[in-house]
Amino acid sequence: MGTWQIVDQPQNCTPLPGVWLYHVKHDQDGNISKYKAQWCARGDMQMPWEYNNTYLPTSSFAAVRTIITMAEQEGMELHHWDIQ
């Protein structure tokens, strides 16, 4: 299972430019524990008419904890879907 896949570019679309961000993670002793890389698209280069064509759901950890707590207090059942 990969984190990304190569797909064909839709017609009449120009991909957004982006940048690689590199991070060095350290352990408690200050030693390097891992290297991480992240590709970030330049959202500021997006055309105004394309704003509704993107969907990236995000939530804060506090919001998720609040929802779980409220569901537990009300005796509700939570479900999770992985949408691709």
OpenMM code with the backbone's topology and positions (N, CA, C; nanometers):
from openmm import Vec3, app, unit

residues = "MET GLY THR TRP GLN ILE VAL ASP GLN PRO GLN ASN CYS THR PRO LEU PRO GLY VAL TRP LEU TYR HIS VAL LYS HIS ASP GLN ASP GLY ASN ILE SER LYS TYR LYS ALA GLN TRP CYS ALA ARG GLY ASP MET GLN MET PRO TRP GLU TYR ASN ASN THR TYR LEU PRO THR SER SER PHE ALA ALA VAL ARG THR ILE ILE THR MET ALA GLU GLN GLU GLY MET GLU LEU HIS HIS TRP ASP ILE GLN".split()
positions = [
    Vec3(0.0849, -0.1183, 0.0000),
    Vec3(0.0000, 0.0000, 0.0000),
    Vec3(0.0887, 0.1237, 0.0000),
    Vec3(0.0804, 0.2042, -0.1038),
    Vec3(0.1597, 0.3258, -0.1145),
    Vec3(0.0816, 0.4464, -0.0660),
    Vec3(0.1515, 0.5550, -0.0507),
    Vec3(0.0852, 0.6772, -0.0071),
    Vec3(0.0422, 0.7625, -0.1247),
    Vec3(0.0868, 0.7288, -0.2464),
    Vec3(0.0449, 0.8025, -0.3643),
    Vec3(0.0552, 0.7113, -0.4853),
    Vec3(-0.0078, 0.7537, -0.5924),
    Vec3(-0.0022, 0.6770, -0.7160),
    Vec3(0.0035, 0.7737, -0.8339),
    Vec3(0.0657, 0.7311, -0.9419),
    Vec3(0.0771, 0.8122, -1.0617),
    Vec3(-0.0499, 0.7925, -1.1438),
    Vec3(-0.1114, 0.9024, -1.1851),
    Vec3(-0.2336, 0.8977, -1.2656),
    Vec3(-0.2138, 0.9844, -1.3891),
    Vec3(-0.2999, 0.9638, -1.4889),
    Vec3(-0.2953, 1.0453, -1.6099),
    Vec3(-0.3483, 1.1845, -1.5784),
    Vec3(-0.2866, 1.2856, -1.6392),
    Vec3(-0.3297, 1.4234, -1.6188),
    Vec3(-0.4561, 1.4488, -1.6989),
    Vec3(-0.5611, 1.5062, -1.6369),
    Vec3(-0.6834, 1.5380, -1.7113),
    Vec3(-0.6548, 1.6415, -1.8201),
    Vec3(-0.7349, 1.6367, -1.9266),
    Vec3(-0.7173, 1.7327, -2.0346),
    Vec3(-0.7525, 1.8726, -1.9866),
    Vec3(-0.6901, 1.9727, -2.0451),
    Vec3(-0.7153, 2.1143, -2.0148),
    Vec3(-0.6858, 2.1498, -1.8700),
    Vec3(-0.5962, 2.0762, -1.8041),
    Vec3(-0.5586, 2.1065, -1.6661),
    Vec3(-0.4080, 2.1243, -1.6576),
    Vec3(-0.3669, 2.2164, -1.5766),
    Vec3(-0.2255, 2.2391, -1.5526),
    Vec3(-0.1967, 2.2037, -1.4077),
    Vec3(-0.1019, 2.1142, -1.3824),
    Vec3(-0.0728, 2.0792, -1.2428),
    Vec3(-0.0148, 2.1985, -1.1666),
    Vec3(-0.0474, 2.2042, -1.0386),
    Vec3(0.0073, 2.3106, -0.9547),
    Vec3(0.1547, 2.2828, -0.9273),
    Vec3(0.2364, 2.3868, -0.9277),
    Vec3(0.3753, 2.3655, -0.8879),
    Vec3(0.3819, 2.3399, -0.7376),
    Vec3(0.4907, 2.2868, -0.6933),
    Vec3(0.5039, 2.2580, -0.5514),
    Vec3(0.6490, 2.2583, -0.5079),
    Vec3(0.6680, 2.2308, -0.3818),
    Vec3(0.8024, 2.2286, -0.3236),
    Vec3(0.8136, 2.1086, -0.2307),
    Vec3(0.9344, 2.0590, -0.2150),
    Vec3(0.9630, 1.9532, -0.1186),
    Vec3(1.0034, 2.0186, 0.0127),
    Vec3(0.9475, 1.9715, 0.1227),
    Vec3(0.9876, 2.0149, 0.2562),
    Vec3(1.0568, 1.8972, 0.3245),
    Vec3(1.1717, 1.9222, 0.3807),
    Vec3(1.2488, 1.8169, 0.4462),
    Vec3(1.2550, 1.8443, 0.5963),
    Vec3(1.2357, 1.7404, 0.6743),
    Vec3(1.2382, 1.7523, 0.8201),
    Vec3(1.3321, 1.6472, 0.8776),
    Vec3(1.4029, 1.6842, 0.9816),
    Vec3(1.4877, 1.5897, 1.0549),
    Vec3(1.4248, 1.5723, 1.1927),
    Vec3(1.3888, 1.4499, 1.2263),
    Vec3(1.3285, 1.4212, 1.3559),
    Vec3(1.4363, 1.3730, 1.4524),
    Vec3(1.4276, 1.4190, 1.5765),
    Vec3(1.5261, 1.3839, 1.6793),
    Vec3(1.4591, 1.3043, 1.7907),
    Vec3(1.5342, 1.2169, 1.8555),
    Vec3(1.4817, 1.1439, 1.9703),
    Vec3(1.5021, 1.2276, 2.0967),
    Vec3(1.4738, 1.1701, 2.2121),
    Vec3(1.4824, 1.2444, 2.3382),
    Vec3(1.6237, 1.2883, 2.3714),
    Vec3(1.7229, 1.2143, 2.3218),
    Vec3(1.8625, 1.2484, 2.3508),
    Vec3(1.9195, 1.3479, 2.2506),
    Vec3(1.8418, 1.3875, 2.1531),
    Vec3(1.8894, 1.4822, 2.0536),
    Vec3(1.9544, 1.4169, 1.9324),
    Vec3(1.9553, 1.2845, 1.9293),
    Vec3(2.0113, 1.2144, 1.8141),
    Vec3(1.9088, 1.2113, 1.7007),
    Vec3(1.9566, 1.2079, 1.5775),
    Vec3(1.8673, 1.2007, 1.4626),
    Vec3(1.8001, 1.0639, 1.4609),
    Vec3(1.6661, 1.0637, 1.4617),
    Vec3(1.5932, 0.9371, 1.4622),
    Vec3(1.5388, 0.9025, 1.3240),
    Vec3(1.5009, 1.0043, 1.2450),
    Vec3(1.4527, 0.9764, 1.1094),
    Vec3(1.4511, 1.1042, 1.0266),
    Vec3(1.4507, 1.0824, 0.8968),
    Vec3(1.4378, 1.1911, 0.8011),
    Vec3(1.3005, 1.1802, 0.7367),
    Vec3(1.2330, 1.2930, 0.7186),
    Vec3(1.1004, 1.2917, 0.6567),
    Vec3(1.0981, 1.3943, 0.5438),
    Vec3(1.0194, 1.3643, 0.4419),
    Vec3(1.0019, 1.4556, 0.3296),
    Vec3(0.8534, 1.4687, 0.3001),
    Vec3(0.8132, 1.5874, 0.2550),
    Vec3(0.6718, 1.6130, 0.2276),
    Vec3(0.6629, 1.7015, 0.1039),
    Vec3(0.5776, 1.6628, 0.0099),
    Vec3(0.5535, 1.7428, -0.1097),
    Vec3(0.4353, 1.8342, -0.0826),
    Vec3(0.4510, 1.9632, -0.1018),
    Vec3(0.3436, 2.0598, -0.0777),
    Vec3(0.3127, 2.1332, -0.2074),
    Vec3(0.1870, 2.1267, -0.2496),
    Vec3(0.1438, 2.1988, -0.3694),
    Vec3(0.1299, 2.3465, -0.3363),
    Vec3(0.1586, 2.4302, -0.4341),
    Vec3(0.1464, 2.5744, -0.4173),
    Vec3(0.0009, 2.6140, -0.4401),
    Vec3(-0.0796, 2.6089, -0.3342),
    Vec3(-0.2211, 2.6422, -0.3445),
    Vec3(-0.2465, 2.7857, -0.3846),
    Vec3(-0.1500, 2.8747, -0.3591),
    Vec3(-0.1674, 3.0147, -0.3976),
    Vec3(-0.1616, 3.0327, -0.5492),
    Vec3(-0.1186, 2.9280, -0.6214),
    Vec3(-0.1121, 2.9343, -0.7673),
    Vec3(-0.2407, 2.8809, -0.8316),
    Vec3(-0.3374, 2.8376, -0.7507),
    Vec3(-0.4621, 2.7806, -0.8007),
    Vec3(-0.5498, 2.8912, -0.8596),
    Vec3(-0.6177, 2.8612, -0.9690),
    Vec3(-0.7063, 2.9583, -1.0331),
    Vec3(-0.8387, 2.9658, -0.9562),
    Vec3(-0.9005, 3.0848, -0.9474),
    Vec3(-1.0236, 3.0997, -0.8679),
    Vec3(-1.1354, 3.0045, -0.9091),
    Vec3(-1.1489, 2.9723, -1.0363),
    Vec3(-1.2579, 2.8844, -1.0792),
    Vec3(-1.2308, 2.7381, -1.0446),
    Vec3(-1.1115, 2.7066, -0.9944),
    Vec3(-1.0787, 2.5698, -0.9558),
    Vec3(-1.0957, 2.5453, -0.8062),
    Vec3(-1.1364, 2.6451, -0.7304),
    Vec3(-1.1454, 2.6311, -0.5851),
    Vec3(-1.2435, 2.5229, -0.5426),
    Vec3(-1.3520, 2.5059, -0.6149),
    Vec3(-1.4537, 2.4079, -0.5764),
    Vec3(-1.4206, 2.2670, -0.6244),
    Vec3(-1.3131, 2.2496, -0.6984),
    Vec3(-1.2770, 2.1187, -0.7519),
    Vec3(-1.1806, 2.0430, -0.6610),
    Vec3(-1.1475, 2.0977, -0.5481),
    Vec3(-1.0554, 2.0304, -0.4564),
    Vec3(-1.1286, 1.9988, -0.3268),
    Vec3(-1.0861, 1.8910, -0.2633),
    Vec3(-1.1459, 1.8517, -0.1364),
    Vec3(-1.0378, 1.7913, -0.0495),
    Vec3(-1.0102, 1.8523, 0.0616),
    Vec3(-0.9109, 1.8014, 0.1546),
    Vec3(-0.9647, 1.8185, 0.2966),
    Vec3(-1.0334, 1.7159, 0.3476),
    Vec3(-1.0884, 1.7279, 0.4818),
    Vec3(-0.9785, 1.7215, 0.5876),
    Vec3(-0.9810, 1.8142, 0.6778),
    Vec3(-0.8859, 1.8137, 0.7881),
    Vec3(-0.9605, 1.8462, 0.9166),
    Vec3(-0.9092, 1.7986, 1.0256),
    Vec3(-0.9699, 1.8302, 1.1543),
    Vec3(-0.8602, 1.8310, 1.2596),
    Vec3(-0.8863, 1.9041, 1.3650),
    Vec3(-0.7890, 1.9095, 1.4735),
    Vec3(-0.8100, 1.7900, 1.5665),
    Vec3(-0.7057, 1.7538, 1.6363),
    Vec3(-0.7136, 1.6428, 1.7306),
    Vec3(-0.8161, 1.6729, 1.8400),
    Vec3(-0.8237, 1.7974, 1.8839),
    Vec3(-0.9194, 1.8359, 1.9879),
    Vec3(-1.0633, 1.8176, 1.9397),
    Vec3(-1.0912, 1.8494, 1.8130),
    Vec3(-1.2263, 1.8334, 1.7598),
    Vec3(-1.2651, 1.6862, 1.7543),
    Vec3(-1.1719, 1.6013, 1.7120),
    Vec3(-1.2005, 1.4577, 1.7061),
    Vec3(-1.2257, 1.4027, 1.8456),
    Vec3(-1.1453, 1.4417, 1.9421),
    Vec3(-1.1650, 1.3957, 2.0802),
    Vec3(-1.2999, 1.4419, 2.1342),
    Vec3(-1.3405, 1.5640, 2.1011),
    Vec3(-1.4690, 1.6159, 2.1472),
    Vec3(-1.5846, 1.5340, 2.0904),
    Vec3(-1.5771, 1.5034, 1.9613),
    Vec3(-1.6828, 1.4234, 1.8980),
    Vec3(-1.6895, 1.2843, 1.9597),
    Vec3(-1.5752, 1.2215, 1.9827),
    Vec3(-1.5733, 1.0886, 2.0432),
    Vec3(-1.6321, 1.0923, 2.1839),
    Vec3(-1.5967, 1.1947, 2.2615),
    Vec3(-1.6478, 1.2089, 2.3983),
    Vec3(-1.7989, 1.2284, 2.3984),
    Vec3(-1.8490, 1.3150, 2.3097),
    Vec3(-1.9931, 1.3399, 2.3042),
    Vec3(-2.0686, 1.2140, 2.2615),
    Vec3(-2.0134, 1.1399, 2.1652),
    Vec3(-2.0788, 1.0152, 2.1211),
    Vec3(-2.0829, 0.9138, 2.2343),
    Vec3(-1.9767, 0.9042, 2.3104),
    Vec3(-1.9718, 0.8106, 2.4234),
    Vec3(-2.0742, 0.8490, 2.5305),
    Vec3(-2.0847, 0.9770, 2.5616),
    Vec3(-2.1785, 1.0231, 2.6632),
    Vec3(-2.3240, 0.9982, 2.6222),
    Vec3(-2.3526, 1.0064, 2.4927),
    Vec3(-2.4885, 0.9870, 2.4433),
    Vec3(-2.5168, 0.8417, 2.4058),
    Vec3(-2.4171, 0.7534, 2.4237),
    Vec3(-2.4360, 0.6124, 2.3909),
    Vec3(-2.4463, 0.5874, 2.2410),
    Vec3(-2.3839, 0.6735, 2.1620),
    Vec3(-2.3911, 0.6601, 2.0163),
    Vec3(-2.2784, 0.5706, 1.9652),
    Vec3(-2.2935, 0.5248, 1.8422),
    Vec3(-2.1942, 0.4397, 1.7785),
    Vec3(-2.1267, 0.5181, 1.6664),
    Vec3(-1.9936, 0.5175, 1.6632),
    Vec3(-1.9190, 0.5905, 1.5613),
    Vec3(-1.8737, 0.4964, 1.4505),
    Vec3(-1.8731, 0.5472, 1.3280),
    Vec3(-1.8243, 0.4720, 1.2130),
    Vec3(-1.7214, 0.5565, 1.1394),
    Vec3(-1.6286, 0.4906, 1.0721),
    Vec3(-1.5235, 0.5602, 0.9967),
    Vec3(-1.5199, 0.5058, 0.8550),
    Vec3(-1.5089, 0.5944, 0.7568),
    Vec3(-1.4955, 0.5548, 0.6170),
    Vec3(-1.3676, 0.6137, 0.5622),
    Vec3(-1.2980, 0.5354, 0.4827),
    Vec3(-1.1799, 0.5829, 0.4123),
    Vec3(-1.2200, 0.6054, 0.2677),
    Vec3(-1.2345, 0.7309, 0.2281),
    Vec3(-1.2824, 0.7652, 0.0945),
    Vec3(-1.1630, 0.7916, 0.0043),
    Vec3(-1.1641, 0.7276, -0.1118),
    Vec3(-1.0544, 0.7477, -0.2071),
    Vec3(-1.1074, 0.8058, -0.3358),
] * unit.nanometer
topology = app.Topology()
chain = topology.addChain("A")
for resn in residues:
    res = topology.addResidue(resn, chain)
    for name in ("N", "CA", "C"):
        topology.addAtom(name, app.Element.getBySymbol(name[0]), res)
